[in-house]
Amino acid sequence: MRRQKLSLELPVVLAIFAMILLITPKLASAQTETLLHGFKPNTNLDSRLFSDAAGNLYGMTEFGGAYNGGMLYKLTPSSGGGWTWSVSFSFGATTNDGNAPCGVPAFDAAGNLYGTNVFAGLYDGGIVFELTPKAGGGWTQKILYSFHNGDKDPAGPCGVVMDAAGNLYTTTSGGAYGYGTVVELSPSASGKWTAKLPHTFGKSKDGAAVNDGLIMDAAGNLYGTTFLGGAYAASNYGGTVFELSPSTTGTWTETILYSFGGYNNDGHDPQASVVFDAVGNLYGTTVYGGLYGAENTGGTAFELSPSGDGTWTETILHNFAYNGTDGFWPVSNLVFDGAGNLYGTASFGGGAKVCNNQGCGIAFELTSGAGGLWTETILHSFGAGKDGEFPGAGMVIDAAGNLYGTTTEGGVTGGGTVFQITP
């Protein structure tokens, strides 16, 4: 994937450790974790789970499958309880097929699935594909667009979002400045798809290193994050949240909603997408920074609220800490339940003295209380026994409040897991 890889080596910062111990996140007592499936090593479970209208869960692996080019897998709920795991599609069967699926795909109303592969394809720059379900089971693949792997070409697409007209939008690496692009793909009557660039990242004060995970509002505006860049990039504390707005002439205008790193305890370097609440506020995470972020031991969960003059105000909802209980380095997106609580994962930390004594990560809940204060509850600390380790993607939630996610390592076979957390 294009996601920035985080080192597993982390120095313990003794100078701030005593202060961090004052933070005591609430521990949930009624949560149950169940492992739904374990993977073999080197499959790379970096992508977030997603679901269809029937309640089946899907995910993708960067490697593995019949041709070791990655796979789409499916988890089907059984009537008597439990889940059945199967491989839905294996990538890399032909020379022009893509490999290393990336990001979250999108379903259309007919149940067709649209997604991306980072590598290979006709011009070795990755592909955008469509999978159409067969009547008797399985999928038929159609390659919609192949990217060029040239010096300044967009390449390595990751994740898609679809608008009401059937156009697809994805993020890539490369581009004119080398810091990524947003690409719009539009179908024609002949069946050919054409590409244009709503935005190329990397100009002065712009975001850089765009993340996968675009979202779209009802007006057709796109929102996303960049890992680097922004107004304070010169201080090495960067990243942005941006909006791309279409015009009636087909052009797009970028607005930087927020640049991270403008004050000492701000979070920085977001690595996941953002999510809207019902009144138009945006929520997300940063991997680094925050009140306890010295030497890369922290991270934040944040809220961005729009004002009448077009500016956005940041509120830090939680400062993550390396304190032996809380998690840190949250590289995942957040997800809401029906009551307005937020859920996510942090890749390291937790109460288990495992994973080089850094902790193997947590799943957490953030609950809003009086005065706008938010409280963190740790739902699960990973790494005990044959549990999964390092939850590197966000979770999805069903109507009953069950949470589902993945870990990149651990489990019975050591290659990561799919897990369920039941309230």
C-alpha positions in Angstrom: 0.0 0.0 0.0 1.0 3.6 -0.2 0.3 4.1 3.5 3.4 5.3 5.3 5.0 2.4 7.2 5.7 2.9 10.9 8.8 1.5 12.5 8.3 -1.1 15.2 11.3 0.4 17.1 10.3 3.0 19.7 12.5 4.6 22.3 11.0 5.0 25.8 11.0 8.6 26.7 11.8 8.6 30.5 11.6 12.3 30.9 7.8 12.4 30.2 6.9 8.9 31.4 5.9 10.0 34.9 3.6 12.7 33.6 2.0 10.3 31.2 1.2 7.9 34.0 -1.3 10.4 35.3 -3.6 9.6 32.3 -5.9 6.7 33.2 -8.2 5.8 30.3 -11.4 4.0 31.3 -11.3 0.3 30.7 -14.4 -1.4 29.4 -15.5 -4.5 31.3 -18.3 -5.9 29.1 -16.6 -6.1 25.7 -15.8 -9.5 24.2 -13.3 -10.0 21.3 -13.7 -12.9 18.9 -11.2 -13.9 16.2 -13.1 -14.6 13.0 -10.2 -15.6 10.8 -6.4 -15.9 10.9 -4.1 -15.3 8.0 -0.7 -16.8 7.0 2.3 -14.5 7.3 3.1 -11.9 4.6 -0.4 -11.3 3.3 -0.4 -7.7 4.6 -3.8 -6.8 6.0 -3.6 -3.0 5.7 -7.0 -2.4 4.2 -10.2 -1.6 6.2 -13.1 -4.0 6.1 -16.3 -3.0 4.3 -19.7 -4.6 4.0 -22.5 -5.2 1.4 -26.3 -4.7 1.8 -26.7 -8.4 2.9 -24.4 -7.9 5.9 -21.4 -9.8 4.5 -17.9 -8.5 5.4 -15.2 -8.0 2.8 -11.5 -7.2 3.0 -8.4 -7.2 0.8 -4.8 -8.3 1.3 -1.8 -6.9 -0.4 -0.3 -10.3 -1.2 -1.6 -13.9 -1.1 -4.4 -15.4 -3.2 -4.0 -17.9 -6.0 -1.3 -15.8 -7.8 0.2 -14.0 -4.8 -1.1 -10.7 -6.2 -3.5 -10.0 -3.4 -7.1 -11.1 -2.9 -10.6 -10.0 -2.1 -11.9 -12.1 0.8 -15.4 -12.5 2.2 -16.8 -13.3 5.6 -20.4 -14.6 5.5 -22.5 -14.8 8.8 -23.8 -18.3 9.5 -27.4 -18.8 10.7 -26.3 -20.7 13.7 -23.6 -18.2 14.6 -20.1 -17.7 13.5 -18.7 -16.7 10.1 -17.6 -18.5 7.0 -14.4 -17.2 5.3 -13.7 -17.5 1.5 -11.6 -16.0 -1.2 -13.8 -14.1 -3.6 -11.2 -13.0 -6.1 -7.5 -13.4 -6.6 -5.5 -10.6 -8.4 -2.6 -11.1 -10.7 -3.9 -13.8 -13.0 -2.7 -12.1 -16.2 0.1 -9.8 -17.2 -2.1 -6.8 -17.5 -4.0 -7.4 -14.3 -3.1 -5.3 -11.3 -1.8 -6.6 -8.0 -1.7 -5.3 -4.4 -5.3 -4.1 -3.9 -5.4 -0.9 -1.9 -7.9 1.2 0.1 -11.6 0.7 0.4 -13.7 -0.1 -2.7 -17.2 1.1 -3.5 -20.4 -0.8 -4.4 -22.9 0.6 -6.9 -26.6 0.0 -6.6 -26.4 -3.1 -8.8 -23.8 -4.7 -6.4 -20.8 -4.2 -8.7 -17.6 -3.5 -6.8 -15.1 -0.8 -7.9 -11.6 -0.8 -6.5 -7.9 -0.2 -7.1 -4.6 -2.0 -7.4 -1.3 -0.1 -6.6 1.0 -2.1 -8.9 1.1 -3.7 -12.4 -1.5 -3.2 -15.1 -1.0 -2.4 -18.7 1.5 0.4 -18.0 2.8 -0.8 -14.6 1.2 2.1 -12.7 -1.7 0.2 -11.1 -5.3 -0.1 -12.2 -8.9 0.8 -11.3 -11.1 -2.3 -11.7 -14.8 -3.4 -11.6 -15.9 -6.7 -10.3 -19.3 -7.9 -11.4 -21.0 -10.7 -9.4 -21.7 -14.0 -11.3 -25.1 -15.7 -11.0 -23.6 -18.8 -9.6 -21.1 -17.1 -7.4 -17.7 -15.5 -7.9 -16.8 -12.3 -9.8 -15.9 -11.2 -13.3 -13.2 -8.6 -13.5 -13.0 -5.7 -15.9 -10.1 -3.3 -15.9 -11.5 0.2 -16.3 -8.3 2.2 -16.3 -4.5 1.6 -16.3 -2.1 4.2 -14.9 1.3 5.0 -16.3 4.4 4.6 -14.2 6.2 7.6 -15.6 8.3 10.3 -14.0 5.4 12.7 -13.3 2.4 10.5 -13.9 -0.2 9.8 -11.3 0.3 6.1 -10.3 -0.5 3.7 -7.5 -4.2 4.4 -7.1 -5.6 3.6 -3.6 -9.3 3.5 -2.8 -12.3 4.9 -4.6 -15.5 6.9 -3.9 -18.4 7.1 -6.4 -20.6 10.1 -7.0 -24.3 10.0 -8.0 -23.5 10.1 -11.7 -21.2 7.0 -11.5 -17.9 8.9 -11.7 -15.1 7.4 -9.6 -12.5 9.3 -7.5 -9.2 8.0 -6.2 -5.9 9.2 -4.8 -2.5 8.4 -6.3 1.1 8.9 -5.6 3.3 10.7 -8.2 2.0 13.7 -10.1 3.7 16.8 -11.3 5.3 17.6 -7.9 5.7 14.0 -6.7 3.3 14.3 -3.7 0.2 12.7 -5.1 -3.0 13.6 -6.9 -6.8 13.1 -6.9 -8.0 11.5 -10.1 -11.6 11.6 -11.5 -12.6 8.7 -13.8 -15.7 9.1 -15.9 -17.4 6.4 -18.1 -18.5 7.1 -21.7 -21.2 5.5 -23.8 -18.5 3.4 -25.5 -17.5 1.8 -22.2 -14.1 3.6 -22.1 -13.2 5.5 -19.0 -11.4 8.9 -19.2 -9.3 10.5 -16.5 -8.8 14.1 -15.4 -7.0 15.6 -12.4 -9.2 17.6 -10.0 -6.0 18.4 -8.0 -2.2 17.8 -7.9 -0.6 18.2 -4.4 2.7 19.7 -3.5 2.6 23.4 -4.3 3.7 25.9 -1.6 1.6 25.6 1.5 -0.4 22.8 -0.1 -0.7 19.4 1.4 1.7 16.6 0.3 1.6 12.8 0.4 -2.1 12.4 0.0 -3.7 9.6 1.9 -6.3 7.1 0.6 -9.8 7.4 1.9 -11.6 10.3 0.2 -15.2 11.0 1.4 -17.9 12.9 -0.4 -20.7 15.1 0.9 -24.3 15.5 -0.5 -23.2 18.4 -2.7 -20.4 16.4 -4.4 -17.5 18.0 -2.5 -14.5 15.7 -1.8 -12.7 15.7 1.6 -9.4 14.0 2.5 -6.1 14.3 4.3 -2.4 14.6 3.5 0.3 13.1 5.6 2.7 16.0 5.0 2.7 19.6 3.8 0.5 22.5 4.8 1.2 25.9 6.3 3.6 24.5 9.0 5.5 21.9 7.0 8.8 23.8 7.4 8.7 22.9 11.1 8.5 19.2 10.2 5.1 19.0 11.9 2.7 18.9 8.9 -0.3 17.4 7.2 -3.6 18.9 6.2 -7.4 18.3 5.9 -8.6 19.5 2.5 -11.8 20.0 0.5 -12.1 19.8 -3.3 -15.2 21.6 -4.7 -16.5 21.1 -8.3 -17.7 24.0 -10.5 -20.3 23.9 -13.2 -17.5 24.1 -15.8 -15.8 20.9 -14.6 -13.0 22.5 -12.7 -12.2 21.9 -9.1 -11.1 24.3 -6.3 -9.0 23.2 -3.3 -9.5 24.6 0.1 -7.2 23.7 3.0 -9.6 23.4 6.0 -6.8 22.9 8.5 -3.0 22.7 8.6 -1.6 20.6 11.5 1.4 21.7 13.6 0.6 25.3 14.2 1.1 25.1 18.0 3.3 23.0 20.2 0.8 20.3 21.3 -1.1 20.0 18.1 -1.3 16.7 16.4 0.4 16.2 13.1 0.8 13.8 10.2 -2.7 12.4 9.8 -2.7 9.0 8.0 -6.4 8.2 7.7 -9.6 9.6 6.2 -12.0 11.8 8.1 -15.7 11.3 8.9 -18.7 13.7 9.1 -21.2 13.9 11.9 -24.8 14.8 11.4 -24.2 18.6 11.6 -21.2 18.9 9.4 -18.2 18.6 11.7 -15.3 16.5 10.7 -13.4 13.9 12.8 -10.1 12.1 12.4 -6.8 11.1 13.9 -3.1 12.1 13.7 -0.3 9.6 14.1 2.0 11.9 16.0 1.9 14.9 18.2 -0.5 15.9 20.9 0.0 16.7 24.5 2.0 13.5 25.1 3.6 13.2 21.7 7.3 13.7 22.4 9.5 11.3 20.5 6.6 9.9 18.5 4.8 8.4 21.5 1.4 10.0 21.0 -1.1 11.0 18.4 -4.5 12.6 18.7 -8.2 12.3 17.8 -9.5 15.7 16.6 -12.7 17.5 15.6 -12.9 20.3 12.9 -15.9 22.6 13.2 -16.9 25.0 10.4 -17.7 28.6 11.2 -19.7 31.2 9.3 -16.7 32.9 7.8 -15.4 29.7 6.0 -12.7 28.9 8.6 -12.5 25.7 10.6 -11.6 25.3 14.3 -9.8 22.3 15.6 -10.6 20.7 19.0 -8.4 17.9 20.4 -10.8 15.2 21.6 -8.1 12.9 23.0 -4.3 12.9 23.4 -2.9 9.4 23.1 0.0 8.4 25.3 2.7 5.7 25.8 1.8 5.1 29.4 1.3 1.3 29.7 -2.5 1.5 29.4 -3.5 3.8 26.5 -2.8 3.2 22.9 -0.6 5.4 20.6 0.0 6.0 16.9 -3.6 5.9 15.7 -3.3 5.4 12.0 -7.0 4.5 11.5 -10.1 6.4 10.6 -12.9 6.9 13.2 -16.4 5.5 12.9 -19.7 6.7 14.6 -22.4 4.6 16.2 -26.0 5.8 16.3 -25.6 7.5 19.6 -22.7 9.7 18.4 -19.9 7.7 20.0 -16.6 7.4 18.0 -14.6 4.2 17.6 -11.1 3.6 16.3 -7.8 1.7 16.8 -4.3 2.7 17.8 -1.4 0.6 16.4 0.6 0.3 19.5 0.2 0.5 23.3 -2.3 -1.0 25.6 -2.0 -3.0 28.8 -0.3 -6.2 27.5 3.5 -6.2 28.1 4.1 -7.7 24.7 5.4 -6.6 21.3 8.8 -5.5 22.6 7.0 -4.1 25.7 5.4 -1.4 23.5 2.0 -3.0 23.5 0.3 -4.5 20.5 -2.4 -1.8 20.0 -5.9 -1.1 21.2 -9.5 -0.6 20.1 -11.1 2.4 21.7 -14.3 4.4 22.1 -14.6 8.1 22.5 -17.7 9.4 24.3 -18.8 13.0 24.5 -19.8 14.3 27.9 -20.7 17.5 29.7 -19.0 20.7 28.6 -17.9 19.1 25.3 -15.3 16.9 27.0 -14.6 13.5 25.5 -13.8 10.3 27.5 -11.7 7.4 26.1 -12.7 3.8 26.9 -10.3 1.1 26.0 -12.4 -1.7 24.5 -9.6 -4.2 23.9 -5.9 -4.4 24.3 -4.3 -6.7 21.6 -1.5 -9.2 21.9 -2.5 -11.6 24.7 -2.0 -15.3 23.8 -2.9 -16.0 20.2 -4.6 -12.6 19.8 -3.9 -10.4 16.8 -1.3 -7.6 17.0 -1.1 -4.1 15.5 -4.5 -3.0 14.3 -3.4 -0.9 11.4 -6.8 0.0 9.9 -10.1 1.3 11.2 -13.2 -0.6 12.1 -16.7 -1.0 10.8 -19.9 -1.2 12.9 -23.1 -3.1 12.3 -26.7 -2.2 13.4 -26.3 -4.1 16.7 -23.1 -2.2 17.6 -20.7 -5.0 16.9 -17.3 -3.7 15.7 -15.1 -5.5 13.1 -11.5 -4.9 12.2 -8.2 -6.4 11.3 -4.7 -6.7 12.7 -1.6 -6.9 10.6 0.2 -9.5 12.7 -0.4 -12.1 15.3 -3.2 -14.7 15.6 -2.9 -18.5 15.5 -1.0 -18.5 12.2 0.9 -15.3 12.7 -0.2 -13.3 9.6 -2.9 -11.1 11.2 -6.5 -11.5 12.0 -10.1 -10.4 11.4 -11.7 -9.7 14.8 -15.1 -8.8 16.2 -15.7 -6.8 19.4 -19.2 -7.4 20.9 -20.7 -4.9 23.3 
